Amino acid sequence: MPDYDVSAALDTDYYAAFEDLPAEDRAHWDRARAFSDEALPRMNEYWDRAEYPLHLVKRMGELNLLADGIGVPGLEPMSPLAAGLVNMEISRCDGSLGTVVAVQGGLALRSIAFHGSEEQKERWLGPLARGEELGSFALTEPDHGSDSVSLETTARRDGDEWVLDGEKKWIGNGASGGITVVWARDEEGSVRGFLVPQDTPGYEAEVIEGKGSLRAIHQARIRLQGARIPAENVLPGAKTFKDTSKVLVATRLGVAWSALGHATAAYEAAVTYAGQRVQFGKPLAKFQLVQDRLSQMLAELTSMQLHCVHLARLDAEGRMRPTQASMAKYHNTRKARFIASTARDLLGGNGILLENHVVRHMMDIESIHTYEGTESVQALLIGRDVTGVGAFA
Ligand SMILES: Cc1cc2nc3c(=O)[nH]c(=O)nc-3n(C[C@H](O)[C@H](O)[C@H](O)COP(=O)(O)OP(=O)(O)OC[C@H]3O[C@@H](n4cnc5c(N)ncnc54)[C@H](O)[C@@H]3O)c2cc1C
């Protein structure tokens, strides 16, 4: 048994940002909370063993927690705010599970919803949203991360088939069975999306071992060697890299919400711990320096909440600009890092124990700080917007 129990949700909402939520949005959040309560007790174990709990992916699908705000026939619709709250809540529980939502719903499902044919949508949206099939999104390559626009994977038309060759790295769900949306360059040089079943001959994937972050989800390194797929597996709506970017932009705000979930878990653990841990004859909470650190964390957490809630409103009104989502991601993953490391420090030695959760969140934030565009890439996008000058290369 742990010496301290710091895992309880405190529902921190200092500026009442989540008061008066519409009942439908609150219902989605409540469902995500019930799932988190169910999943949390075993997440440290999965993380420690680097085990991907696929049954929890299925469970999230059963509870309609995977769709990330995308309308899927037969499933209760989710507003941008509800999708954000779900992202936040699942990441408050665990970052690997939050990343499942980002990959399965945010990227794979969204690619098909945005760019798929009616038949592709009919075939894939329901099963992916319900967690009956696994989906992945393969853009990054070993030699092209931030400059994924320069991807080298090729797609060659051969009669009724496309033939894919190349390598991908870091692909969530890429070696877990299911379907991979592979982004590749056709013979005209255009980037297009292809639905590649993972049992396609020539699709070889191995799980990346030795991660110190997001240890309870598997990412893959993929080799495509003459992988042949039928012509109808191309996404007809994705014709250039701009179409790929549309998917990424839409999921960027989700990452900001995930960062908020991680930071909430870390801050709340620190508050609880400060009330329980006694040093020099009194609880840590009674020391002025500790109160200052809690105030700093709360101020940052509150600013993160405001970024998310305000942008969810703009998104719902169809007014969110891509660089605003960049700004939310840029701000929130930075602040989440600060909050998690401050909380870790406030827990002293106990802060590095998985049983107190903070160190798992702290490590997991490192991945979300990097994926879907690093901090520097977001800064470059914002910088280009405000100056009118691109400074990427
Ligand atoms: C856990 C995890 C899961 C992921 N899941 C997926 C997935 O499912 N699908 C997928 O396609 N990809 C995925 N990715 C890949 C992710 O999107 C890339 O890691 C990310 O885009 C950064 O690329 P990179 O790691 O190659 O870093 P690099 O691009 O090599 O960057 C290294 C450093 O250089 C900086 N840098 C790069 N260019 C510039 C510049 N022009 N100016 C200033 N600084 C610069 C970066 O900010 C960074 O700090 C995942 C990554 C991780 C870690």
The ligand as a MOL file (V3000), in Angstrom:
LIG
                    3D

  0  0  0     0  0            999 V3000
M  V30 BEGIN CTAB
M  V30 COUNTS 53 58 0 0 0
M  V30 BEGIN ATOM
M  V30 1 C 5.4810 9.2020 -28.2450 0
M  V30 2 C 5.3390 9.7070 -29.6260 0
M  V30 3 C 4.2370 9.3720 -30.3870 0
M  V30 4 C 4.1320 9.7910 -31.7230 0
M  V30 5 N 3.0730 9.3750 -32.4990 0
M  V30 6 C 3.0770 9.6190 -33.8270 0
M  V30 7 C 2.0780 9.0410 -34.6810 0
M  V30 8 O 1.1850 8.3300 -34.2220 0
M  V30 9 N 2.1510 9.2980 -36.0140 0
M  V30 10 C 3.1210 10.0800 -36.5600 0
M  V30 11 O 3.1230 10.2540 -37.7800 0
M  V30 12 N 4.0900 10.6290 -35.7720 0
M  V30 13 C 4.0860 10.4200 -34.4310 0
M  V30 14 N 5.0670 10.9560 -33.6230 0
M  V30 15 C 6.1310 11.7580 -34.2330 0
M  V30 16 C 6.1180 13.2240 -33.8170 0
M  V30 17 O 5.1160 13.9080 -34.4790 0
M  V30 18 C 7.5340 13.7660 -34.0470 0
M  V30 19 O 8.3510 13.2010 -33.0440 0
M  V30 20 C 7.5850 15.2810 -33.9950 0
M  V30 21 O 6.9420 15.8510 -35.1030 0
M  V30 22 C 9.0440 15.7980 -33.9310 0
M  V30 23 O 9.8280 15.1830 -34.8770 0
M  V30 24 P 11.2220 14.5140 -34.4450 0
M  V30 25 O 10.9800 13.6860 -33.2400 0
M  V30 26 O 11.7870 13.8610 -35.6380 0
M  V30 27 O 12.1300 15.7190 -33.9810 0
M  V30 28 P 13.0090 16.6760 -34.9280 0
M  V30 29 O 12.1700 17.2150 -36.0290 0
M  V30 30 O 14.2720 15.9940 -35.2870 0
M  V30 31 O 13.3320 17.8720 -33.9310 0
M  V30 32 C 14.3770 17.8220 -32.9580 0
M  V30 33 C 14.4590 19.1980 -32.2940 0
M  V30 34 O 14.7890 20.1770 -33.2780 0
M  V30 35 C 13.8220 21.2240 -33.2640 0
M  V30 36 N 13.6290 21.7420 -34.6120 0
M  V30 37 C 13.3110 21.0560 -35.7380 0
M  V30 38 N 13.2090 21.8930 -36.7780 0
M  V30 39 C 13.4520 23.1380 -36.3120 0
M  V30 40 C 13.4960 24.4400 -36.9060 0
M  V30 41 N 13.2220 24.6330 -38.2050 0
M  V30 42 N 13.7930 25.5010 -36.1130 0
M  V30 43 C 14.0540 25.3190 -34.7940 0
M  V30 44 N 14.0240 24.1230 -34.1770 0
M  V30 45 C 13.7240 23.0430 -34.9300 0
M  V30 46 C 12.5410 20.5780 -32.7270 0
M  V30 47 O 11.6620 21.5600 -32.1610 0
M  V30 48 C 13.1180 19.6280 -31.6870 0
M  V30 49 O 13.3280 20.3100 -30.4810 0
M  V30 50 C 5.1490 10.5930 -32.2750 0
M  V30 51 C 6.2490 10.9610 -31.4840 0
M  V30 52 C 6.3560 10.5240 -30.1910 0
M  V30 53 C 7.5630 10.8900 -29.3870 0
M  V30 END ATOM
M  V30 BEGIN BOND
M  V30 1 1 1 2
M  V30 2 1 2 3
M  V30 3 2 2 52
M  V30 4 2 3 4
M  V30 5 1 4 5
M  V30 6 1 4 50
M  V30 7 2 5 6
M  V30 8 1 6 7
M  V30 9 1 6 13
M  V30 10 2 7 8
M  V30 11 1 7 9
M  V30 12 1 9 10
M  V30 13 2 10 11
M  V30 14 1 10 12
M  V30 15 2 12 13
M  V30 16 1 13 14
M  V30 17 1 14 15
M  V30 18 1 14 50
M  V30 19 1 15 16
M  V30 20 1 16 17
M  V30 21 1 16 18
M  V30 22 1 18 19
M  V30 23 1 18 20
M  V30 24 1 20 21
M  V30 25 1 20 22
M  V30 26 1 22 23
M  V30 27 1 23 24
M  V30 28 2 24 25
M  V30 29 1 24 26
M  V30 30 1 24 27
M  V30 31 1 27 28
M  V30 32 2 28 29
M  V30 33 1 28 30
M  V30 34 1 28 31
M  V30 35 1 31 32
M  V30 36 1 32 33
M  V30 37 1 33 34
M  V30 38 1 33 48
M  V30 39 1 34 35
M  V30 40 1 35 36
M  V30 41 1 35 46
M  V30 42 1 36 37
M  V30 43 1 36 45
M  V30 44 2 37 38
M  V30 45 1 38 39
M  V30 46 1 39 40
M  V30 47 2 39 45
M  V30 48 1 40 41
M  V30 49 2 40 42
M  V30 50 1 42 43
M  V30 51 2 43 44
M  V30 52 1 44 45
M  V30 53 1 46 47
M  V30 54 1 46 48
M  V30 55 1 48 49
M  V30 56 2 50 51
M  V30 57 1 51 52
M  V30 58 1 52 53
M  V30 END BOND
M  V30 END CTAB
M  END
